[in-house]
Amino acid sequence: MVACSSLSRTIAFVGGGNMGSALVGGIVRDGWSASDILVLDNSSANRTRLAATYGVSVTAASDETLARMDVVVWAVKPDAMRAAAAVGALSPAALHISVVAGVRLSDICAWLGTARVVRAMPNTPAQVGAGVTGLFAGEGADRSDRNLVERIFRSVGMVLWVDSDRQMDAVTAVSGSGPAYFFHFLEGLQAAAERLGFSPEDSRDIVLRVGHGAIQQAMQDRIGLSTLRGRVTSKGGTTEAALAVLDRHRTKEAMIEAAIAACERATAIGAQFGNADKAFLLAGKILR
Ligand SMILES: NC(=O)c1ccc[n+]([C@@H]2O[C@H](COP(=O)([O-])OP(=O)(O)OC[C@H]3O[C@@H](n4cnc5c(N)ncnc54)[C@H](OP(=O)(O)O)[C@@H]3O)[C@@H](O)[C@H]2O)c1
């Protein structure tokens, strides 16, 4: 694999919090030269930590360095994105990547005044290199831009391309919110372990090991999940008794309904940001 550093691109992160830090860590480990990375963050704690951990340049305020960057990654909270995008000096030729949850590609393009934008939706396991990131490219992003973006997000897990904001809402519902569904399920199993007499510490360890083991097995065997489940379920046995209770409570149907609710909520949030933008434009406060 060709190292990122061989591309000699300069990259800036606007926002060096949880996600900005995860991505900086990922690309540095992947070979991107720390001297080509700039992080812009309001928080002095984030700046100090990133400079000390990765040797990247940090700054509190936008300066002429930002204007020279080849790539700008936007990693601020959704409600801060619009103001952040109004930053003065940006290279008109830069490739922009937004990891800002919920804000639609068309809004980001309008705020930045360019279509050379890729919207990305990573999830929290990206912070430990095990993320799933959905990517949606704007019209101005060409094949080499897409390759570069893929490389950046592969440094923190797997990537998949989609071709609409609607599909990004689906990514948000399945992989973005997905870790919380697993935690919710694991919490239930941990409570069961405690009820059956294990200490809270042992219960947590057992449940995490079971979850990890089951997922590792599924990834290695690459057969259908229902076949794997069937292999653990003997007629008249303990697993069958447990699954009968889960079926009675329609847990699978509940999971589907939950993910659909998340998808609809993602769409509503995206519309809210877009409408807020329109209200802003109507008020005559156009920033660019
Ligand atoms: N965390 C995740 O796993 C995850 C997953 C998917 C998507 N995302 C998305 O990633 C984005 C960042 O999330 P996060 O958890 O990394 O947030 P975070 O930890 O709060 O980091 C954002 C940082 O950006 C700084 N900031 C805000 N506006 C700025 C500006 N104009 N210039 C410079 N710095 C600025 C903030 O400083 P102040 O707070 O002091 O203003 C903060 O330190 C969000 O839009 C989120 O939806 C995150």
The ligand as an ORCA input file, in Angstrom:
! r2SCAN-3c Opt
* xyz 0 1
  N     -17.984     11.294     18.349
  C     -18.300     10.398     17.400
  O     -18.000      9.192     17.515
  C     -19.004     10.842     16.155
  C     -19.543      9.897     15.270
  C     -20.140     10.352     14.079
  C     -20.199     11.698     13.788
  N     -19.687     12.574     14.688
  C     -19.778     14.000     14.368
  O     -18.502     14.578     14.470
  C     -18.630     15.943     14.879
  C     -17.685     16.187     16.041
  O     -18.088     15.385     17.139
  P     -17.130     15.223     18.380
  O     -17.746     14.206     19.267
  O     -15.721     15.045     17.915
  O     -17.274     16.709     19.020
  P     -16.361     17.413     20.122
  O     -15.602     16.372     20.889
  O     -17.226     18.390     20.848
  O     -15.273     18.217     19.261
  C     -15.561     19.360     18.519
  C     -14.484     20.380     18.829
  O     -14.564     21.421     17.863
  C     -14.369     22.662     18.518
  N     -14.953     23.717     17.690
  C     -16.259     24.045     17.502
  N     -16.371     25.055     16.613
  C     -15.115     25.366     16.217
  C     -14.577     26.296     15.303
  N     -15.358     27.117     14.597
  N     -13.231     26.355     15.156
  C     -12.436     25.533     15.867
  N     -12.886     24.611     16.748
  C     -14.210     24.527     16.910
  C     -15.072     22.481     19.837
  O     -14.617     23.427     20.778
  P     -15.703     24.118     21.777
  O     -16.618     23.026     22.240
  O     -14.859     24.715     22.843
  O     -16.409     25.111     20.908
  C     -14.650     21.043     20.199
  O     -13.405     21.046     20.891
  C     -20.091     16.147     15.260
  O     -20.775     16.839     14.233
  C     -20.635     14.753     15.394
  O     -21.985     14.706     15.029
  C     -19.085     12.188     15.842
*
